[in-house]
Amino acid sequence: MHERDLGIKVSERTVRDYLQAYGIYQY
């Protein structure tokens, strides 16, 4: 696994969890 890919996945997950916490994530 590449560190770049892992960083992207972690970043996306963090953003997703953050938005879901406020009920903004609509996907």
PDB file of N, CA, C and O in Angstrom, chain B, residues numbered from 101:
ATOM      1  N   MET B 101       0.851  -1.212   0.000  1.00  0.00           N
ATOM      2  CA  MET B 101       0.000   0.000   0.000  1.00  0.00           C
ATOM      3  C   MET B 101       0.876   1.247   0.000  1.00  0.00           C
ATOM      4  O   MET B 101       1.898   1.309   0.683  1.00  0.00           O
ATOM      5  N   HIS B 102       0.459   2.224  -0.770  1.00  0.00           N
ATOM      6  CA  HIS B 102       1.243   3.459  -0.847  1.00  0.00           C
ATOM      7  C   HIS B 102       0.792   4.428   0.247  1.00  0.00           C
ATOM      8  O   HIS B 102      -0.394   4.516   0.564  1.00  0.00           O
ATOM      9  N   GLU B 103       1.747   5.145   0.811  1.00  0.00           N
ATOM     10  CA  GLU B 103       1.407   6.099   1.874  1.00  0.00           C
ATOM     11  C   GLU B 103       0.443   7.161   1.354  1.00  0.00           C
ATOM     12  O   GLU B 103      -0.436   7.625   2.080  1.00  0.00           O
ATOM     13  N   ARG B 104       0.617   7.540   0.084  1.00  0.00           N
ATOM     14  CA  ARG B 104      -0.257   8.569  -0.497  1.00  0.00           C
ATOM     15  C   ARG B 104      -1.702   8.083  -0.524  1.00  0.00           C
ATOM     16  O   ARG B 104      -2.616   8.818  -0.149  1.00  0.00           O
ATOM     17  N   ASP B 105      -1.909   6.839  -0.971  1.00  0.00           N
ATOM     18  CA  ASP B 105      -3.269   6.297  -1.035  1.00  0.00           C
ATOM     19  C   ASP B 105      -3.866   6.224   0.367  1.00  0.00           C
ATOM     20  O   ASP B 105      -5.032   6.558   0.574  1.00  0.00           O
ATOM     21  N   LEU B 106      -3.050   5.780   1.331  1.00  0.00           N
ATOM     22  CA  LEU B 106      -3.531   5.661   2.705  1.00  0.00           C
ATOM     23  C   LEU B 106      -3.918   7.036   3.235  1.00  0.00           C
ATOM     24  O   LEU B 106      -4.944   7.181   3.899  1.00  0.00           O
ATOM     25  N   GLY B 107      -3.109   8.034   2.946  1.00  0.00           N
ATOM     26  CA  GLY B 107      -3.396   9.397   3.408  1.00  0.00           C
ATOM     27  C   GLY B 107      -4.698   9.903   2.832  1.00  0.00           C
ATOM     28  O   GLY B 107      -5.473  10.569   3.517  1.00  0.00           O
ATOM     29  N   ILE B 108      -4.940   9.584   1.556  1.00  0.00           N
ATOM     30  CA  ILE B 108      -6.177  10.036   0.905  1.00  0.00           C
ATOM     31  C   ILE B 108      -7.382   9.356   1.555  1.00  0.00           C
ATOM     32  O   ILE B 108      -8.395  10.002   1.822  1.00  0.00           O
ATOM     33  N   LYS B 109      -7.270   8.060   1.807  1.00  0.00           N
ATOM     34  CA  LYS B 109      -8.385   7.330   2.415  1.00  0.00           C
ATOM     35  C   LYS B 109      -8.679   7.873   3.805  1.00  0.00           C
ATOM     36  O   LYS B 109      -9.840   8.056   4.173  1.00  0.00           O
ATOM     37  N   VAL B 110      -7.633   8.128   4.573  1.00  0.00           N
ATOM     38  CA  VAL B 110      -7.814   8.650   5.933  1.00  0.00           C
ATOM     39  C   VAL B 110      -8.447  10.026   5.871  1.00  0.00           C
ATOM     40  O   VAL B 110      -9.333  10.342   6.664  1.00  0.00           O
ATOM     41  N   SER B 111      -7.994  10.849   4.926  1.00  0.00           N
ATOM     42  CA  SER B 111      -8.528  12.208   4.794  1.00  0.00           C
ATOM     43  C   SER B 111     -10.005  12.160   4.422  1.00  0.00           C
ATOM     44  O   SER B 111     -10.820  12.878   5.001  1.00  0.00           O
ATOM     45  N   GLU B 112     -10.347  11.308   3.452  1.00  0.00           N
ATOM     46  CA  GLU B 112     -11.744  11.208   3.013  1.00  0.00           C
ATOM     47  C   GLU B 112     -12.620  10.723   4.162  1.00  0.00           C
ATOM     48  O   GLU B 112     -13.730  11.215   4.367  1.00  0.00           O
ATOM     49  N   ARG B 113     -12.103   9.750   4.907  1.00  0.00           N
ATOM     50  CA  ARG B 113     -12.883   9.206   6.020  1.00  0.00           C
ATOM     51  C   ARG B 113     -13.101  10.271   7.096  1.00  0.00           C
ATOM     52  O   ARG B 113     -14.191  10.383   7.656  1.00  0.00           O
ATOM     53  N   THR B 114     -12.067  11.043   7.376  1.00  0.00           N
ATOM     54  CA  THR B 114     -12.178  12.088   8.400  1.00  0.00           C
ATOM     55  C   THR B 114     -13.218  13.121   7.986  1.00  0.00           C
ATOM     56  O   THR B 114     -14.059  13.525   8.790  1.00  0.00           O
ATOM     57  N   VAL B 115     -13.155  13.544   6.728  1.00  0.00           N
ATOM     58  CA  VAL B 115     -14.110  14.542   6.226  1.00  0.00           C
ATOM     59  C   VAL B 115     -15.519  13.975   6.271  1.00  0.00           C
ATOM     60  O   VAL B 115     -16.464  14.658   6.667  1.00  0.00           O
ATOM     61  N   ARG B 116     -15.651  12.724   5.863  1.00  0.00           N
ATOM     62  CA  ARG B 116     -16.967  12.076   5.828  1.00  0.00           C
ATOM     63  C   ARG B 116     -17.554  12.003   7.235  1.00  0.00           C
ATOM     64  O   ARG B 116     -18.718  12.347   7.443  1.00  0.00           O
ATOM     65  N   ASP B 117     -16.755  11.559   8.192  1.00  0.00           N
ATOM     66  CA  ASP B 117     -17.242  11.457   9.571  1.00  0.00           C
ATOM     67  C   ASP B 117     -17.600  12.835  10.104  1.00  0.00           C
ATOM     68  O   ASP B 117     -18.593  12.993  10.814  1.00  0.00           O
ATOM     69  N   TYR B 118     -16.793  13.830   9.763  1.00  0.00           N
ATOM     70  CA  TYR B 118     -17.032  15.196  10.238  1.00  0.00           C
ATOM     71  C   TYR B 118     -18.362  15.722   9.705  1.00  0.00           C
ATOM     72  O   TYR B 118     -19.147  16.318  10.443  1.00  0.00           O
ATOM     73  N   LEU B 119     -18.606  15.494   8.415  1.00  0.00           N
ATOM     74  CA  LEU B 119     -19.848  15.979   7.809  1.00  0.00           C
ATOM     75  C   LEU B 119     -21.051  15.199   8.333  1.00  0.00           C
ATOM     76  O   LEU B 119     -22.110  15.778   8.577  1.00  0.00           O
ATOM     77  N   GLN B 120     -20.891  13.889   8.506  1.00  0.00           N
ATOM     78  CA  GLN B 120     -22.000  13.068   8.999  1.00  0.00           C
ATOM     79  C   GLN B 120     -22.391  13.506  10.404  1.00  0.00           C
ATOM     80  O   GLN B 120     -23.563  13.445  10.776  1.00  0.00           O
ATOM     81  N   ALA B 121     -21.412  13.945  11.178  1.00  0.00           N
ATOM     82  CA  ALA B 121     -21.675  14.381  12.548  1.00  0.00           C
ATOM     83  C   ALA B 121     -22.646  15.556  12.542  1.00  0.00           C
ATOM     84  O   ALA B 121     -23.405  15.748  13.492  1.00  0.00           O
ATOM     85  N   TYR B 122     -22.620  16.341  11.468  1.00  0.00           N
ATOM     86  CA  TYR B 122     -23.506  17.500  11.373  1.00  0.00           C
ATOM     87  C   TYR B 122     -24.680  17.241  10.426  1.00  0.00           C
ATOM     88  O   TYR B 122     -25.484  18.135  10.162  1.00  0.00           O
ATOM     89  N   GLY B 123     -24.768  16.003   9.917  1.00  0.00           N
ATOM     90  CA  GLY B 123     -25.882  15.656   9.034  1.00  0.00           C
ATOM     91  C   GLY B 123     -25.806  16.377   7.701  1.00  0.00           C
ATOM     92  O   GLY B 123     -26.835  16.641   7.078  1.00  0.00           O
ATOM     93  N   ILE B 124     -24.598  16.699   7.257  1.00  0.00           N
ATOM     94  CA  ILE B 124     -24.441  17.439   6.000  1.00  0.00           C
ATOM     95  C   ILE B 124     -24.138  16.478   4.849  1.00  0.00           C
ATOM     96  O   ILE B 124     -24.469  16.744   3.694  1.00  0.00           O
ATOM     97  N   TYR B 125     -23.496  15.349   5.194  1.00  0.00           N
ATOM     98  CA  TYR B 125     -23.095  14.405   4.143  1.00  0.00           C
ATOM     99  C   TYR B 125     -24.326  13.809   3.464  1.00  0.00           C
ATOM    100  O   TYR B 125     -25.143  13.165   4.122  1.00  0.00           O
ATOM    101  N   GLN B 126     -24.465  14.015   2.165  1.00  0.00           N
ATOM    102  CA  GLN B 126     -25.666  13.574   1.444  1.00  0.00           C
ATOM    103  C   GLN B 126     -25.346  12.539   0.367  1.00  0.00           C
ATOM    104  O   GLN B 126     -25.819  12.671  -0.762  1.00  0.00           O
ATOM    105  N   TYR B 127     -24.556  11.516   0.685  1.00  0.00           N
ATOM    106  CA  TYR B 127     -24.226  10.518  -0.337  1.00  0.00           C
ATOM    107  C   TYR B 127     -24.566   9.123   0.150  1.00  0.00           C
ATOM    108  O   TYR B 127     -24.358   8.149  -0.573  1.00  0.00           O
TER     109      TYR B 127
END
